[in-house]
Amino acid sequence: MKIIKVLTLICCACFSIVSGQTNSSVLPSKAQVKWADSEIGVLIHFDMPVFEPGYDFRKDWNYHPALSVFNPKELDTDQWIKAAQSAGATYAVLVAKHCSGFSLWPTKAHPYSVKNTPWRNGKGDIVKDFIASCRKYGLKPGIYASTTANGYLKVDNPGKVVSGNIDEQKKYNDIVKTQLTELWSEYGSLSEVWFDGGVLPPEKGGFDVLAMLKKYQPEAIAFQGPYGYENNIRWVGNEEGVAPYPCWARADSTTSASGVIEIKGLNGNPYGLFWCPGESDFPMRRNSSFQGGWFWHKDQDDQLRSLTELKDKYCKSVGRNTNMLLGIVVDDRGLVPDPDVKRLAEFGERISRDYSNPVGTASGEGNNLIVKFKSLQMITSVVIMEDISGGERIRQYELSGLTNGKWENLSKGTSVGHKRIENIRGFFDAVKLTITKSDGLPLIRSLACYPEKL
């Protein structure tokens, strides 16, 4: 899915006031606070490889799958979004254009789009249908349109024409401007804009996408967005849905990385100058082939991740101060496959079951917080949340459990941020959170203890 990923960690909040900035002034934007509360999203891929699995745009730049192969007769975006909703997703990102260059909306920029396919006699618009379905079922819509790779236009990462011709580069830039203008101005407000592979800046032959983003979608979250945008978020270094730990929302460096090669060290920096939290993306189907499990492949229902694996990834993404972005495939009918629909619902039920009805909660300011139970309780997880509107203040903490009048250490940690999930197991009369190191007065939004659910 990520052919080459240029990860921009430094592009975050407060860019315009870096000079003279203090650590305590590094705070999330309002959009970033809302985004953190969203926690679970889905990323939906649907492109020519679904209909021509062997297509690889790099093998032959002069070959593109015929538009006649695109005819998903049962396509139903309501079905997509209902499946996402059942998993607990609160937002959905549609890949409106992936690396083939084929566009899921009737773009005016070039002919390689749905308007010249048999599907709905060329009168359909999947982006329009997707947005409508999101609004119908209460999910926040997002759009991903790759600016860095385009087989149809002979462009490869990081957004440069393979010929190297300056005039061709200008033409390509104009096409990207046209397409982004269409997507950002004709479909209403977007909750998230995805720049997989980053954005080619003007000084390297690109154009000023920052100005366009601020003009058309100033409130949208931008995954790997242009340097200087205040609502940027970052990649976590892998496509396995596993954030590194610690994983701070703040960052202070720029890192280039390939999206097909796992890298480490993208932990952020608790004293970084920018607020740029992570989003942990991964496909629900395993596949090591080209473009991986992001796209549907026939006879691969057995590649679905197990419910146990999905729960583990939730704990290692949302539970490590990032959002979880789950990749959903759409098959050649135009539907999310039945086994996937079932697994999504199972996952949503599991998360709802395990993280609802805590046996005790507490909130407040300061270095110590205790949750007392009415009777001895079997506790299997403790969820800590900071009030991130005041920044990331916790630097180190300890969890302790009270049994038979004695406190025992349960775990130690560093980063908390929006949410930290500690999986523990034992019978306790109380659980205590102790902040052993902080930058300012700790603001604990919630300390919640959850019992074993059978």
N, C-alpha and C positions, 0 to 999 in steps of 0.2 A: 504494500500500500504506500509506504513511504519509500520512494525510489532513492532520492537523496534528500536528506533533511538538514536544513541549516537552522540550527537552534539558537534563537536569540533570547538569552536569559536577562540581558541588561535592559530590555525594552519594557519599562513598567511605569508605575504611577510616579507622579511628582517629577517627571523628566524636566519640566520647565523651571524647576526650582532647585536643581541639584546644587548649585552654588550656595554654600553656607548651610546646607542641610544638616540637621542633627539626626541621630538614630531615632529619637523619640518622635520625630516628625514623619517617619516612613510609615504611612498608613494606607490601607486599601481604599480604592474609590468606592462609591456607593454601588456601582455595577459589580465590582469584584466581591463585595460583601454578599450581595444577592446571589451571585453565581456560586459562591461557596455553599450557601444553603441549598442549592439545587442538588448537589451531591452525585446524582446518577443521571447520565445522559446516554443516548445511543447515537452511533454513527452508521448511516445507511449507504452502502455501496451498490450501484446498479449501473453497469456500463457494458460495452461491447464484449468483453471477455466472458460474460454470462452466455452469450449466444455463439461465440467463437473462442472456446477455451484456449486454443493454442496461440492466440494472437499475442505478440510481444512487439510493441512499437519500436523497440531498438533493433530488432533483427532485420527489418527492412523499412527504412524511412519512407519508401515510396508505396508501401502497401497499407491499406486501411480496410477493415471489414466493410462489406457492402451495406448500405443503409437498408436494403431490403430484408436483412436478417433480423432487424429489430421490430418485433411485433408481439409484445407480451399481452395477449388477448384478455387475460383476467386481471390485469393490473388494478390494484385497489389500495390506495394510500391510506384509507381508513383502517384497513386490516393491518398495515405496517404500524400505525401509531397506536392502535389498540393493543397490539402485541408489546410495544415498548412500554405503554402505560402499565400493563400487567406486571412488568418487571420492576416497577417503582421508578421508572425514568420520569424526570420532570422536564427534560428538554431533549430535542432531537436535531441532529445535524445531517442534512442530506448532501451527498456528494453530487453536486449538480454538473460537474465536469471533472473527470479524472484524467489519467495520462493519455488515453486514446485521442482526446480532443473532442469526442462526441458530447454534445450538449443536450441535457434533458429538458431544455426549454427552447422555444422557437426563436433563437437568437438572430439578430439582424447582422451579426458580425461575419458569418460565413454559412455555407449550406449544410455543413456536417452536423445536423441536429434532428430532433424529433419531427420537425416540420416537413422533412423529406423522407419519412419512413411510412410503411403501411399502417403503423399503429394509429388508430383513430383517423385514418385517411390524412395524416399530417396535420390534424387540427388539435392535437393534444398538447398539454403543457404539464409535465410531471412536477415541476417546481411549484406551479400554481396549486395543483392538487395537494401536494405535500403541505404547503403552508395552510391551506384551508382545513386539512385534517388535523394539523397541530392545534389550530385555534378551536376546532370543534371539540377536541378531547382535552383541551387545557394544557397541552405541552408547549413549551417555548421553542419556536423554530430557529434553526441555524442553517447556514449554507457554507459548503466547502467547494470552491472552484480553484483547482490547481493553477497557479500562475507560472509554475516553474518547469512543467513538462507537458508537451502536447505533440503526440505522434502525428496527428493530421497536419499540423503546421510546422513539423520538423524542428521542434524545440526540446532541449533537454536541460536538466538542472545545471545551474540555478536560474533558469528562465532565459537562456540564450539560444538563438537560432544556431543549428549545428553547422551551417555554412560559414558563420562568422561575418556575414555581409551586414554592413551598417544599415543600409536601406531596408533590408529584410527585418532587421531588428526593430527598426522604427515602426514598420508595418505591424509586426507582432505586438509591440507595445500598444499601438492604437486599437488592435483587436481586443487585447486584455482590458483596456480602458472601457471600450464599448460594452464588453460582457459584464464587467464588474458594475458598471453604471446601471445596466439592465437589472442585474440581480439585487443590487442595493437600493434601487429607487422605485422599482415597479411592483414589489411584493410586500411592502410594509416593513415594520420594524423587525429586526432580527435580534435574537438574544446572543448569538455567537457567530463569528465569522472565522472560518478555518483557513490558515495559510500553511498548508503542509509543505515543508521544504522552505519555509520562510518567504521573503520577498526580495527580489533583486532591486537594490537601491539605485537612485539616479546616478551616483558616482561610478557605478559599475555597468551602466548601460540601461538601467530600468527607468521607471518614471515615478512621480511623486504619489504613491498610493496612500501615504499618510494623509495628505490633504483630501483625497477622495473619501477615505474612511471617515474622517472627521465631518465631512460635508453630508454624507448620506446615512451613516450609521454610527453617530457619535456615542451612543450608549451601549453598543454591542461589545461583548467580550471578544478579543482577538487571539486565537491560538497562533503563536509565533508571528504575531503581527509586526508592523513596521516600527522601527526604533523611534521612540518618542511618544507612542500612543499610551495613554494612561490606563487602559483597560486590558493590557496584555496578560497572557498566561503562557506557560512554558511546557515543553515536553519533559518527561521524566527519565528518558534515556533508553527505553525499551518499549516493545509492543506486547508486553505480557501482563499489563495491568498491575504492575508491581512497582510502587514508588520506593526509592531508596529511603533508608531511615538513618539519621533524621532527614526530614524533608521540610525545609523552611520555606515560607511563602516569599521571603525576601531573597534577593539575588544581587550580584554586583559584577558579573562577568559575561562575556559573550563566548559561546562555544559552538563550533561547527561539528556536525556529526552526520553519519550516514544512518538513515532510518532502517536499514536492514542489518546493521551491526550494533549489537548492544554495547552501550558505553556506561561507565560508572562515574561517580563523582558529581552528579547533578543534584546535589543535596541542597543547593542554595546556600545562603549565608545569613545567620541571625542578625548580623550587623550590616548587611548589604544596603545599598542606597536605594534600591527599587523594590516595590511590591509586585511580584510576578509569580503567582502560585502555579503549581503543577496540575496537569491533567493526565491521568493514566489511561491510555487507550489500549485496547486489545480486541481481537476478533473472537466471537463466541465459538467459531469452528477452528480447529487446528489444521494447518496446512503449510508445509514448508516450500511449496512450489512458488513460481513467480507470482507476486502480488498476494501470496499467502491465502489465509482463510477469510480475507476481506470480501472475496467474491464467491458466489455460489458455484459449486462444481457438482456435476451429476454423480450419484452413488457415493456421497460422502456424509450421509447422515450420521455415520458412526464416528465422525470427527467432532461431534458436539462436545463441549466441555461439560464435565459432570457438575451436579449441583454442589457437591463439596468443594470442587475447584473454584466455582464462581463465588461461593461464600468466602473462601480464603482470599480471593482477589479483592473482594469488597473490603475485607479487613486490612489488606495491604495497599489499598488505594484511598478510599474514604477514611479509613482508620489511620492513615498516615498523612493527613492534612492535604490531600488532593481530591479532585473529583474523579469519578470512575466513568469512562466513556467506553461503552460496550458496542462492538461492531456487529451489526446485523446484516445477513445476506438476504437478497431478493432473488428468487429463481426465475427461470425463463417463462413462467406463467405471469410473472409480475407480482408474486406473492411471497411473503415470508413462509418458508417451508413449515409444514405441520409439526415436525419434531422440535423445531426451533421455537415455535409459538408455545408449545407445551413447556419447554425448558425455561423460557422467559417467565411464564406464569409461576412455575415452581420456585424460581429464584426470588421473585417478588414476594411470594408467600413466606419463604424462609426468612428473608430480611425483616419483613413485617412481624413475623412471629418472634424472632430472636431479639429484636430491638424495640419492642413495644412493652408497655406495662412494667416498668422498672419497679423493684421492691423498695427503692429508696432513692431520693435525689437531694441535691443541695446546690446552692449557688452563692456567690458572694465575692468579696474582695479580701486580699491578704494571702498569707503564706500557708495557712492551714484550713482544711475543710473536712468535716466528718459527716458521714451518712450513718445514722443509727437505725437498726432494724427492730421491729417489734418482737421478733423472736429469732432464734438461730436460723440463718438462711444459707442455702447452697448457692454460691455466686459463681458464674462462669465467665462474665465479662464486665468490665468497668469502662465507661465511656466518659472521657474528659473533653470539655469544649471551652476554649477561651472566647471572650468577647473580642473578636478580631477588629471591630471598629476602633478599638484602642491599640491595635497593633499586636505583634507577637511579643509577649512580655516574659513568658516562662522560658527559662534556659535549662533548668534541671528540676526533676521532681522524683518523688518516691511514693509508692502506694503501699499501705500497710493494712493488715486485717486483724481484727480483735477476736480472739477465741479464748474462752476460759480466763478472761481477765488479762491476757497477755497479747501485746502487739507483735506481729511477725511481719517481716518485709515480704512483699509480694512481687514487686517489680520496681525497676528504676527506668527513667527515660529522660529525653531532652525535649525534642520538638513536640508541641501540642497543636497550636494554631486553631483552625476551625474545629478539628476533631481528631482525637487519638483514641483508638480502641485497644484496650489491654485485655487479652484473653487469659483468665486465671481460672483456678478451680479450687474450691474449698468451702467449708462451713464457717460463717462468721457472724458475730453479733454487730459488727460495725466495720466500715472501711474508711480509711483516712488518706487524704491527699496532702502531702507536704511539699511545698515549693522550696527547694534548697538553693536555688539560684534564679534570679530574675533581673530584668531590666525595667525597673519601675514597679509599681504596685500591681500584682497579678489580679486580673479581672476574670473570674471563673464564671462563665455563662451557665455551665451545668457540670455536675458530677453525678452520673447515673449508674446504678448497679443493677445488673440483670441476672435473674435466676436461671437455673437449668430448665430448658423447655423440652419436654418429651414428645 
